[in-house]
Amino acid sequence: MKYIQIFGFICIFHLVGSAQIETISTKDTTTYSEQEVKGEERLINAISLRLTGKSKDAIPILKGLIKENKSESVYYYELARALFVEKDYDNAQLNAKKATILDKENLFYPIFEAQIYEAQKNPLMAAEIYEQIIANHPRVEEYYIKLSRLYSDAGMPDKSIETIDRMMSLFGESEENLFRKFQIQLNAEKTEDALSTLRHLVNIAPDNLFYKERLAGAYQYMGRKNDALNLYKEILAIDPNNARANVAMTELNSPQSPEGLKLTSIIGLVSSNNVSIDQKVNEIIPFLDKYIQLGDTSLITPLNKISEILVSTHPNEAKAWALSGDIRLHLGNYPQALQAYNHSIELNKTVYSIYDQKLLLLNYLKKYDEMKIFANQTLDIFPNKLNVYINLAYAQIKTDEISNALSTLQNAELMASDSQPQAAIIAVLFTIAHSIAKNKEESEKYLLKAESLSTNNTDLKSQVAGLLTEFGIKLSFARKIMDQVVIYRPNDPFVNATVATIEFKDKNYTSALKWVEEAIKDNGLRYPSIAELAGDVFFMSKNAVKALEYWNLAKEMGVQDSTLDKKIATKSYLQ
């Protein structure tokens, strides 16, 4: 069947192989019956329905066309595609096979048939089809690559490797295909074979440092220290700032070296103007993550230095300022972190995560009025970000704008589903706002909701209890929650600080001191709220000297709060 010229565009683009395309020509003078024209119109309509997400509506049209003409392959193919979209894989498979039988020259048909087998988690059957395709079309490299992947997916690494070798015997060796072979061997735990392939890659591409890095890393992992050292030396001779080589050399020469020393070894890379900001970010973030997770103090000095170097070498890169802000935030340098985030936003106003970090920081610094202004500005740019509404409502509660907070929370509630973790936070903020507004019934209703939404999530439980504690609401309920949380997170400074706050507000100062000492021990002094709490607890425990020390620490971190200022000035606790 020739496709009618007036419908040629859609048919060519979506349906046919190169052999069929040649049959459609502006010079074609063939005439068509009215029935053929209407058949083409129905086919085009069915295709359009599928392409616009209405595959269900396309299926009866295509079945009708097949009933009228059982010899037209494209009808079966298009029906198979529509059924595939509807996840009716068995029937899609039957129709794709019929299309292939009717037109053995059109490669779209068997390729699609193989795709259906893949969707059915049957890569071996898909591989059989590609074996047939290759038998008929042995000079197409991409078919071998696909076949190799299918054998890998089927758990047949030997066949996958054999396919790669077959391909390279026809088309010659290439770095890309040798690396594919290496990855298959590595995944199949054929370690020696993988090393052999990788060594061959290094020999044929001596200037490609990526292969040398992988081989050196493999030697290092296997405990072959001298082999690894020699390769890393070669890498550094070519690229003195190579981050992986510098870190690895430090590890190999000083196995017990602290993480800070390893980070120091890549300062040359961070300082280089010839290394992209993206590469620098990728190398720095793992160290920052280690500091966040472990609180490794050896990382503090090099992280501080790196945050300065980043913005001096990339003053016009938003990513550099953002990462510098993240470093300073986690090191407790809050005013500097705020400046860095502001610079990042000035350079690129489209990255939402920076806005989120700045809101968090303004909260840490107790800049609630600024937090409200910035949250509203953020909503002008990102009107559908749920966290912004939550931050805005929180700041409104902190500044006694309860009616505004309730309105903001209503908007947030409409956006959030109960499956989202933010729903629990919205519920507890409703609890607090209604409690302040003396709406007891509403407060109790939302408290129950907050409890039910956080039942199976210790992080959410902790946040719910923390918010209740902060506002001095339902303290006995909050303590009950924290008794559950502390079992699973005994070393979390915020967990310990929350329990300390509950005890403090209940005037159990001895117990509060015990808990706050735990919070401080667990890297809690990175956070100004915990530092200020420590000051409060020490004062009520008759240790005014320690109290003043911790209040001053909170102030040094950048907290701008009149109550904190009065504590420092009067050297006494004030609510």
C-alpha positions in Angstrom: 0.0 0.0 0.0 1.4 3.4 -1.0 0.8 6.2 1.5 -1.2 9.0 0.0 0.8 12.2 -0.6 -1.4 14.6 1.4 -0.7 12.6 4.6 2.9 11.9 3.8 4.4 14.1 6.5 3.0 12.3 9.5 3.4 8.9 7.9 7.0 9.4 7.0 7.9 10.8 10.3 6.2 8.2 12.5 5.6 5.1 10.6 7.8 3.9 7.9 11.4 2.8 7.2 13.7 4.2 4.6 12.5 1.8 2.0 9.0 3.1 2.4 9.9 6.7 2.4 11.2 6.3 -1.2 7.7 5.4 -2.3 6.3 8.8 -1.4 7.3 11.4 -3.9 5.9 14.6 -5.2 6.2 13.0 -8.6 3.9 10.2 -7.7 0.9 10.3 -10.1 -0.8 7.2 -8.7 -4.6 7.6 -8.2 -6.3 6.3 -5.1 -9.8 5.1 -4.4 -12.1 6.9 -2.0 -11.9 3.9 0.3 -8.1 4.1 0.4 -8.2 7.9 1.1 -10.6 7.4 4.0 -8.4 4.5 5.3 -5.4 6.8 5.4 -7.4 9.5 7.2 -8.5 7.0 9.9 -4.9 5.9 10.3 -3.6 9.4 10.6 -6.4 10.1 13.1 -5.4 7.0 15.2 -1.7 8.1 15.2 -2.7 11.6 16.2 -4.7 10.2 19.1 -1.8 8.1 20.3 0.6 11.1 20.1 -1.7 13.2 22.1 -2.1 10.7 24.9 -5.4 9.2 23.8 -4.2 5.7 22.9 -7.3 4.0 24.2 -9.4 5.9 21.6 -6.9 4.9 18.8 -7.2 1.2 19.5 -10.8 0.6 18.1 -9.9 2.6 15.0 -6.9 0.5 14.3 -8.8 -2.7 15.0 -11.4 -1.6 12.5 -8.8 -1.0 9.8 -7.3 -4.4 10.4 -10.7 -6.0 10.0 -11.1 -4.4 6.6 -7.5 -5.1 5.5 -5.6 -7.9 7.2 -2.5 -7.6 5.0 -1.4 -4.1 5.9 1.6 -4.3 8.2 1.4 -0.7 9.4 -2.0 -1.2 10.9 -0.7 -4.0 13.2 2.4 -1.9 14.0 0.4 1.1 15.0 -2.0 -1.0 17.0 1.0 -2.6 18.8 2.3 0.9 19.7 -1.1 2.0 21.1 -1.5 -1.2 23.1 2.1 -0.7 24.4 1.2 2.7 25.7 -1.7 1.1 27.5 0.7 -1.5 29.0 -1.1 -4.4 27.2 2.2 -6.0 26.4 0.9 -9.4 25.4 -1.4 -8.1 22.7 1.2 -5.5 21.7 3.7 -8.3 21.2 1.2 -10.3 19.0 0.5 -7.4 16.7 4.2 -6.3 16.4 5.0 -9.9 15.4 2.3 -9.9 12.7 3.7 -6.6 11.4 7.1 -8.2 11.2 5.8 -11.3 9.4 3.9 -9.1 6.8 6.9 -6.8 6.1 10.2 -8.4 6.8 12.1 -5.5 5.3 10.9 -2.9 7.8 13.4 -2.9 10.7 11.1 -0.7 12.9 8.9 -3.7 13.4 11.3 -6.2 15.0 13.1 -3.4 16.9 9.8 -2.5 18.5 9.0 -6.1 19.1 12.3 -6.3 21.1 11.3 -3.2 23.0 8.1 -4.9 24.1 10.1 -7.9 25.4 12.3 -5.5 27.4 9.2 -3.9 28.9 8.1 -7.4 29.9 11.5 -7.9 31.6 12.5 -10.5 29.1 15.8 -9.3 27.7 16.8 -12.8 26.4 13.8 -12.8 23.9 14.8 -9.3 22.9 18.3 -10.5 22.3 17.1 -13.3 20.1 15.4 -10.7 17.9 18.5 -8.7 17.6 20.5 -11.8 16.7 18.1 -12.1 13.8 18.4 -8.5 12.9 22.3 -8.7 12.9 22.1 -11.9 10.8 20.3 -9.8 8.1 22.2 -6.5 8.7 25.7 -7.4 10.0 27.3 -4.0 9.3 25.4 -1.9 11.7 27.4 -1.3 14.9 24.6 0.0 17.1 22.8 -3.4 16.8 25.8 -5.2 18.4 25.9 -2.6 21.2 22.3 -3.1 21.9 22.6 -6.9 21.8 25.5 -6.7 24.3 23.4 -4.7 26.7 20.5 -7.1 26.4 22.8 -10.1 27.2 24.1 -8.2 30.3 20.5 -7.5 31.4 19.8 -11.2 31.0 22.6 -12.1 33.3 24.8 -13.5 30.5 28.1 -11.5 30.8 30.0 -14.0 28.6 27.6 -13.6 25.7 27.7 -9.8 26.2 31.5 -9.8 26.1 31.5 -12.2 23.1 29.2 -9.7 21.3 31.5 -6.8 21.9 34.4 -8.9 20.6 32.4 -9.9 17.5 31.7 -6.2 16.9 35.3 -5.2 17.3 36.4 -7.9 14.9 34.2 -6.4 12.2 34.7 -2.7 13.0 38.1 -2.6 14.7 38.9 -1.7 18.3 37.7 1.6 19.8 38.2 3.2 23.2 34.5 3.3 23.7 33.9 -0.4 23.0 36.9 -1.5 25.0 35.6 0.5 28.0 32.2 -1.1 27.5 33.9 -4.5 27.7 35.8 -3.4 30.8 32.6 -2.4 32.5 30.9 -5.7 31.7 33.9 -7.7 33.0 34.0 -5.6 36.1 30.3 -6.0 36.9 30.7 -9.7 36.3 33.5 -9.8 38.8 36.0 -10.9 36.2 38.6 -8.8 37.9 41.7 -10.0 36.1 40.1 -9.8 32.7 38.8 -6.3 33.5 42.3 -5.2 34.5 43.7 -6.7 31.4 41.2 -4.7 29.2 41.9 -1.5 31.2 45.7 -1.9 30.8 45.1 -2.3 27.1 43.1 0.9 27.1 45.9 2.7 28.9 48.4 1.4 26.3 46.4 2.5 23.3 45.3 5.8 24.8 48.2 6.9 27.0 47.1 10.5 27.1 43.6 9.7 28.4 44.0 10.2 32.2 40.5 8.8 32.9 41.7 5.3 32.1 44.8 5.7 34.1 42.8 7.0 37.1 40.5 3.9 36.9 43.4 1.5 36.6 45.3 3.2 39.5 42.1 3.1 41.6 41.7 -0.6 40.8 45.3 -1.2 41.9 44.7 0.8 45.1 41.5 -1.1 45.9 43.3 -4.4 45.4 46.1 -3.4 47.7 48.7 -3.2 44.9 50.2 0.0 46.4 53.3 0.3 44.3 51.4 -0.2 41.0 48.9 2.4 42.1 51.6 4.9 43.3 53.5 4.6 40.0 50.3 5.3 38.0 49.3 8.3 40.2 52.8 9.7 39.7 52.3 9.5 35.9 49.0 11.2 36.2 50.4 14.0 38.4 53.3 14.5 36.0 50.7 15.3 33.3 48.1 17.0 35.5 49.6 18.3 38.8 46.2 19.4 40.1 44.5 16.1 39.5 42.2 15.8 42.5 41.8 12.0 42.6 45.6 11.5 42.2 46.4 14.0 44.9 44.0 12.6 47.4 45.0 9.0 46.6 48.7 9.8 47.0 48.0 11.2 50.4 46.0 8.1 51.4 48.7 5.7 50.1 51.6 7.5 51.7 49.7 8.2 54.9 47.0 5.6 55.3 45.9 7.1 58.7 45.9 10.7 57.4 42.9 12.9 58.4 40.3 13.9 55.9 41.5 17.5 56.3 44.9 16.6 54.9 43.3 14.9 51.9 41.2 18.0 51.2 44.3 20.2 51.5 45.9 18.1 48.8 43.4 19.4 46.2 43.7 23.1 47.0 45.9 23.4 43.9 43.1 22.2 41.8 40.6 24.6 43.5 43.0 27.5 42.9 43.5 26.7 39.2 41.8 28.9 36.6 42.0 26.1 34.1 39.6 23.8 36.0 35.9 24.3 35.6 33.7 25.2 38.5 31.6 22.0 38.0 34.7 19.8 38.4 35.7 21.7 41.5 32.2 21.4 43.0 32.2 17.6 42.3 35.6 17.2 44.2 34.7 19.4 47.2 31.1 18.2 48.0 32.2 14.7 49.2 34.4 16.4 51.8 31.7 18.8 52.9 29.3 15.9 53.3 31.8 14.1 55.5 32.0 17.2 57.7 28.3 17.4 57.9 27.9 13.8 58.8 30.9 13.2 61.0 31.9 16.7 62.3 35.5 16.0 61.4 37.3 19.1 62.8 40.4 18.4 60.5 38.2 19.6 57.6 37.4 23.1 59.1 40.6 25.0 58.1 40.8 23.6 54.5 37.1 24.1 54.0 37.3 27.8 55.1 40.3 28.3 52.8 38.5 26.6 49.9 35.4 28.7 50.3 37.5 31.9 49.9 39.4 30.5 46.9 36.3 29.5 45.1 34.8 33.0 45.0 38.1 34.7 44.3 38.8 32.4 41.3 35.2 32.4 40.1 33.7 35.7 41.1 31.0 35.6 38.5 29.9 32.0 38.9 26.7 31.5 40.9 27.7 27.9 41.7 31.0 29.1 43.4 29.1 31.5 45.7 26.4 28.9 46.4 29.0 26.3 47.5 30.9 28.9 49.5 27.6 29.7 51.2 27.0 26.0 52.0 30.5 25.6 53.4 30.1 28.7 55.6 26.6 27.7 56.7 27.8 24.3 57.9 30.9 25.8 59.5 28.7 28.2 61.5 29.8 31.4 59.7 26.3 32.6 59.2 26.7 36.2 58.2 29.3 35.2 55.6 27.0 32.4 54.4 24.2 34.9 53.9 26.4 37.2 51.9 27.5 34.3 49.7 23.9 33.2 49.0 22.9 36.8 48.2 25.8 37.0 45.6 24.7 33.7 44.2 21.1 34.8 43.7 22.2 38.1 42.1 24.2 36.1 39.5 21.5 33.5 38.9 17.9 34.0 40.0 16.7 30.7 38.7 18.1 28.2 41.2 15.4 27.5 43.8 17.7 25.5 46.2 19.7 28.7 47.0 16.4 30.5 48.0 15.6 27.5 50.3 19.0 27.7 51.9 18.8 31.4 52.5 15.4 31.0 54.2 16.9 28.3 56.5 19.7 30.7 57.3 17.4 33.6 58.1 15.6 31.3 60.4 18.9 30.4 62.2 19.7 34.1 62.5 16.2 34.9 63.8 15.7 37.5 61.1 12.0 36.8 60.9 11.0 40.2 59.4 13.6 39.8 56.6 12.5 36.1 56.3 8.9 37.2 55.6 10.0 39.8 52.9 12.3 37.3 51.3 9.7 34.5 51.3 7.2 36.7 49.6 9.8 37.7 47.0 10.6 34.0 46.5 6.9 33.2 45.9 6.8 35.8 43.1 9.5 33.7 41.3 8.5 30.2 42.5 4.8 30.4 43.3 4.3 26.6 43.8 7.1 25.9 46.3 5.5 24.4 49.4 8.5 25.0 51.6 8.4 28.7 51.0 4.8 28.9 52.3 5.8 26.9 55.4 8.8 29.2 56.1 6.6 32.3 55.6 3.9 30.9 58.0 6.6 30.1 60.6 8.0 33.7 60.4 4.5 35.1 60.6 3.9 33.1 63.8 7.2 34.3 65.2 6.2 37.9 64.6 2.7 37.5 66.0 0.9 37.8 62.7 -1.4 34.9 63.5 -4.2 35.7 61.1 -1.7 36.0 58.2 0.0 32.8 59.3 -3.4 30.9 59.2 -4.1 32.3 55.7 -0.6 31.2 54.5 -1.1 27.8 56.0 -4.5 27.4 54.3 -2.7 28.0 51.0 0.0 25.4 51.9 -2.6 22.9 53.0 -4.4 23.1 49.6 -1.0 22.4 47.9 0.1 19.5 50.1 -1.0 15.9 50.0 -1.0 13.8 53.1 1.8 11.7 51.6 4.2 14.6 51.6 6.3 15.1 54.8 5.6 18.8 54.7 1.9 18.0 55.5 2.9 17.1 59.1 4.8 20.4 59.5 1.8 22.3 58.2 -0.4 20.5 60.6 1.8 21.3 63.6 2.1 25.0 62.6 -1.7 25.1 62.4 -1.7 23.6 65.9 0.6 26.3 67.2 -1.2 29.2 65.4 -4.7 28.1 66.6 -3.3 27.5 70.1 -2.0 31.1 70.2 -5.3 32.3 68.8 -7.1 30.4 71.6 -8.9 28.1 69.0 -8.7 25.1 71.2 -10.8 22.7 69.1 -8.9 23.5 65.9 -5.6 23.2 67.7 -6.4 19.8 69.0 -7.7 18.7 65.6 -4.4 19.6 63.8 -2.3 18.1 66.6 -3.9 14.7 66.0 -3.3 15.2 62.3 0.4 16.1 62.9 0.8 13.0 65.1 -0.8 10.6 62.6 1.2 12.0 59.6 4.5 11.6 61.4 3.9 8.2 63.0 6.5 6.2 61.0 9.1 8.9 60.5 11.5 9.8 63.3 12.7 12.9 61.5 9.2 14.2 61.2 8.4 13.3 64.8 11.5 15.2 65.9 10.5 18.3 63.9 6.9 18.2 65.2 8.1 17.9 68.8 10.7 20.6 68.2 8.2 23.1 66.9 5.8 22.5 69.8 8.6 22.8 72.3 9.9 26.0 70.7 6.5 27.7 71.2 6.0 26.1 74.6 2.8 24.2 73.5 1.8 20.7 74.4 5.1 20.0 76.2 4.0 16.7 77.7 3.0 15.5 74.3 6.3 16.7 72.8 8.3 14.9 75.5 6.3 11.6 74.7 7.3 11.9 71.1 11.0 12.7 71.9 11.2 9.7 74.2 10.5 7.6 71.1 12.8 9.5 68.8 15.9 9.5 71.1 16.0 5.7 71.0 16.7 5.8 67.3 18.8 9.0 67.2 20.7 9.3 70.5 23.6 11.3 69.0 21.5 13.9 67.1 22.3 17.3 68.6 18.8 18.7 67.6 17.1 15.7 69.3 19.1 16.2 72.5 18.6 20.0 72.3 14.8 19.5 72.0 14.6 17.3 75.1 16.8 19.8 76.9 14.4 22.6 76.0 11.4 20.6 77.2 13.1 19.9 80.5 14.2 23.6 80.7 10.7 24.9 80.2 9.4 22.5 82.8 12.1 23.9 85.2 13.9 20.6 85.4 17.3 22.3 85.2 19.4 19.4 86.3 17.9 17.1 83.6 18.1 20.0 81.1 21.8 20.4 81.7 22.4 16.7 81.1 20.6 16.8 77.8 22.2 20.1 76.6 25.7 18.7 77.4 24.9 15.8 75.1 23.7 18.2 72.4 26.9 20.3 72.6 29.0 17.1 72.5 27.4 16.0 69.3 28.6 19.0 67.2 25.7 21.1 68.4 27.8 24.2 68.8 27.7 24.6 65.0 24.1 25.9 65.5 23.4 29.3 67.2 20.0 28.1 68.6 21.8 25.3 70.5 24.5 27.7 71.7 21.9 30.1 73.1 20.0 27.3 74.7 23.2 26.1 76.4 23.7 29.6 77.8 20.1 29.6 79.2 20.5 26.2 80.8 23.9 27.0 82.3 22.6 30.2 83.8 19.7 28.4 85.5 22.2 25.8 86.7 24.1 28.5 88.6 26.9 28.8 86.1 26.7 32.4 84.8 30.3 32.4 83.4 29.5 29.4 81.1 26.1 31.0 80.2 27.8 34.2 79.0 30.3 32.2 77.0 27.6 30.4 75.1 25.4 33.5 74.6 28.4 35.4 73.1 29.0 32.4 70.9 25.5 32.6 69.5 25.9 36.3 69.0 29.2 35.7 67.1 27.5 33.3 64.8 25.4 36.2 63.6 22.1 36.1 65.6 20.5 39.5 65.7 18.0 39.3 68.6 17.2 41.9 71.2 16.5 39.3 73.9 19.9 37.7 73.3 21.5 41.2 73.4 19.8 41.9 76.8 21.0 38.5 78.2 24.6 39.4 77.3 24.3 43.0 78.5 22.7 42.1 81.9 24.5 38.7 82.2 21.3 37.1 83.2 18.6 34.9 81.7 15.5 36.7 80.2 12.5 35.0 78.6 
